[in-house]
Amino acid sequence: MAQAILKYDLSDSDDRMEFERATKAVDMALVLWELQYNYRKKHQRQLEADIKATEREYDLIDTVFDDISELFTEHGINIDSLIQ
């Protein structure tokens, strides 16, 4: 079994930041997962409840969330491989 041990000097500000990033990685992945899979649906449901919603508003939601997905792809972030 492969193992890795990460060590941080918490009195060093750069190491402290790296430590914070490492310890918050799961939380960040969960936020990204929510953005990717739930927020589009949430906003589409809100539009469905609005009898005056236009097709343009639906298109805008799709554009915004497609752009977010494109950013994930550009940065090599595969949400499904982070959250199982």
HELIX and SHEET records of a PDB file:
HELIX    1   1 SER A   13  THR A   23  1                                  11    
HELIX    2   2 ALA A   25  GLU A   34  1                                  10    
HELIX    3   3 LEU A   35  TYR A   39  3                                   5    
HELIX    4   4 ARG A   40  ALA A   49  1                                  10    
HELIX    5   5 GLU A   55  GLU A   74  1                                  20    
HELIX    6   6 ILE A   79  LEU A   82  1                                   4    
END                                                                             
